[in-house]
Amino acid sequence: MDETESEFLIYDWRAPISSVYYDSEVGPVSYKAPAGTIKGELVGKRQYVFRRGELKALFDTSLAIGDDRLKEALSNEASTNMKTIVSTIQKEQNQAIRNEKSRFLIVQGVAGSGKTSVAMQRAAYLLFRHREQLEANQLILFSPNELFSNYVSTVLPELGEENMVQLTFRGYLYKRLGKKYDVEDGFEQLEYMLQANNDELYRTRLVSISTKSSLAFKEKMDQFINGLETGGVPFKDVRFRNETILSKEDTQTYFYCLDHNISLQK
């Protein structure tokens, strides 16, 4: 930032104006900012290559990143940790990173197409975009295993953000349910199914696994949760020094008078 003129000279890659670099070619451009849609003209895009503080190459391009530069970036030595892709984000990746049209976003692609990289950059973007309401400790990354968690653990810190919570799904279940229940992983379940056919509960167990893995069971769970909006939530008296401050009946009445458009958790 030029502090004498109060003008920004370099912008964070996640800032609204930075999307022009990734999405647009030279010519008339626009981008969405908090103040509305900003229009202008992009007169040039340049890429720089530095080696140990020395400028080795500079060239103009109409793309977000030229083929030669992309090949060079992708051919760098492999590492035990994932690297950021800020300098190599492609137009389609940028659209997925910045997409806020839907509450849920599914990114599909073949192996090696950059799905995980997009997910990590998207997390960094959302932390930047909603920094007043969102913090890194409110995000959870579900990893297939601990090795994967370690592989992506340095991406957000490299981008200047704190790392998010990283768990396997079994680890998450154990964290939430482990004090009350035995949490079985997929390997233990498979071991049982292959070897415990002499167990008298074996057939019941197979039916249970099949039922709980079905869409019909999920729909029944949804029906149960929806039913809690009209009844079934247990309430207790709020007591202090052996005196009832708020009765369970009053709490229940108030709870079910609330607007049903408010989510059950809230």
Sequence and secondary structure as in RCSB ss.txt:
>XXXX:A:sequence
MDETESEFLIYDWRAPISSVYYDSEVGPVSYKAPAGTIKGELVGKRQYVFRRGELKALFDTSLAIGDDRLKEALS
NEASTNMKTIVSTIQKEQNQAIRNEKSRFLIVQGVAGSGKTSVAMQRAAYLLFRHREQLEANQLILFSPNELFSN
YVSTVLPELGEENMVQLTFRGYLYKRLGKKYDVEDGFEQLEYMLQANNDELYRTRLVSISTKSSLAFKEKMDQFI
NGLETGGVPFKDVRFRNETILSKEDTQTYFYCLDHNISLQK
>XXXX:A:secstr
 BTTTTB SS  TTSGGGHHHHH  SEEEEEEETTEEEEEEE   EEEEEETTEEEEEEE SSSS HHHHHHHHT
S   SS    GGG  HHHHHHHH  SSS       TTSSHHHHHHHHHHHHHHHTTTT  GGG EEEESSHHHHH
HTTTHHHHTT    EEEEHHHHHHHHHTTTS    HHHHHHHHHH TTSTTHHHHHHHHHHHTSHHHHHHHHHHH
HHTTTS      EEETTEEEE HHHHHHHHHHS TTS S  
